[in-house]
Amino acid sequence: MSKVKYRYNPETLNYDEVEITLKDRVLKLLSFVGAGLVFAVAIVVVYNVLFDSPKERRQQREIEMLTSQYNKLKDRMNHLDLVLTDIQKRDDNIYRTIFEAEPIPDNIRKAGIGGSNRYKNLDGFEYSDLVVETNKRLDKIAKQVYIQSKSFDEVIEMAKKKEKMLASIPAVMPVANKDLKRTASGFGYRIDPIYKTQKMHTGMDFTADTGTDVYATGNGVVESVEVKKWGYGKHVVIDHGYGYKTMYAHLIKFNVKKGQKVKRGDLIGFVGSTGKSTAPHLHYEVIKDGNKVNPANYYYNDLTPAQFEQMLKLSSNANQSFD
C-alpha cells in the first residue's frame, strides 16, 4: 500500500492530503529510468576506456604474434639478401672468371619488378604499406634467385664445353718441386746476373740439377723447339690454345718435336744452363693473349694454400735472376 502524502495549508492551518496523479507517477518513473540509463552508459564508457574487451584482447594478442612473425621474416629476408649477394659475387668473380665469361650486369641482377599496379589489391588496409613492402622484397629476392639459377645453368654448360680448356690452361709447376726450395727468382724487376742492372724478368726461375725433368704444364701442341747460343738457349714453346702459351728455356736436351701434341705432365725436356744463364735452372714463362704474365698466378692445380703462399714469398724477393 502506497504512503499517503500531506501538504500544509497556511490558509486553513491544516494538513491537506496530496493527491498524486497518474501523470506524476509516470514522470517520476521516467526520471528514475533516465537516471539509471545515464549511470549505466557512464559505467560502460568508463569500462571500455579503462579495460579491453575479450575480443580486443584476442586481437591484441594476434597483432603481437603477427608483429613478432614479421620481424622474424624480416631477419630471414636480410639473411637471404646477404647469402644471395655472396653467391652473386662468387659467380661473377670466381666461376665466370675461370671460364672467361662476362659477369652479369648489376642492372639485370638488381632490376625491379615491373608493373605500377602490381600491388594495387593490397592497398586500402591499415598495414598496406608493410604488406606491400614485404611483397616487393620477396619478389625481388625471387627474381634474383631465378637469375642466379639461370647463371649457374650457363656455368655448367661452360664447364662441359670448356673441359678441354681447363686441361689446357698451364696450371701446374714445370718441375717436381715439392719443397719449393727451387723457386729462385720470380716475375718482376730483378738484377741481371751479367750486367748487374735492374731488368724486367718476364718469367720464373727454378734451380735444379742439370738433367732434371721438365714437364708440360697444360695440354697443347709444341709450337717451336729452338736452339740459341745466347738468350733462352735451348727452349720449347707450347701453344695451349685459348690464348695461352708457355715457354721452357735453358734446357740441355729436348724430349719433344715441333708439332707434337702433349698433355699436362708430359716430359718435354731436361734442365740445363744453355744460352744466357749463370747456373743450371729452368726459366719458365706464361704468355696470355701475347702478353707475358706472372706464372705464379697459375699454380692452382698442384699447390696447397700454404705452399702457394710460400712460393709467392720466395719468388717475390728482389734478388738476382739466373738469366
Secondary structure, DSSP 8 states (H G I E B T S, - for coil): ----EEEEETTTTEEEEE---HHHHHHHHHHHHHHHHHHHHHHHHHHHHHS--HHHHHHHHHHHHHHHHHHHHHHHHHHHHHHHHHHHHHIIIIIHHHTT-----HHHHT-----TTTTGGG-SSTTHHHHHHHHHHHHHHHHHHHHHHHHHHHHHHHHHHTHHHHHHS--S-SS--TT-TTEEE-SEEEE-TTT-SEEEE-SEEEE--TT-EEE-SSSEEEEEEEE-SSTT-EEEEEEEETTEEEEEEEEEEE---TT-EE-TT-EEEEEB--SS-SSSEEEEEEEETTEEE-GGGG-TTT--HHHHHHHHHHHTS--B---
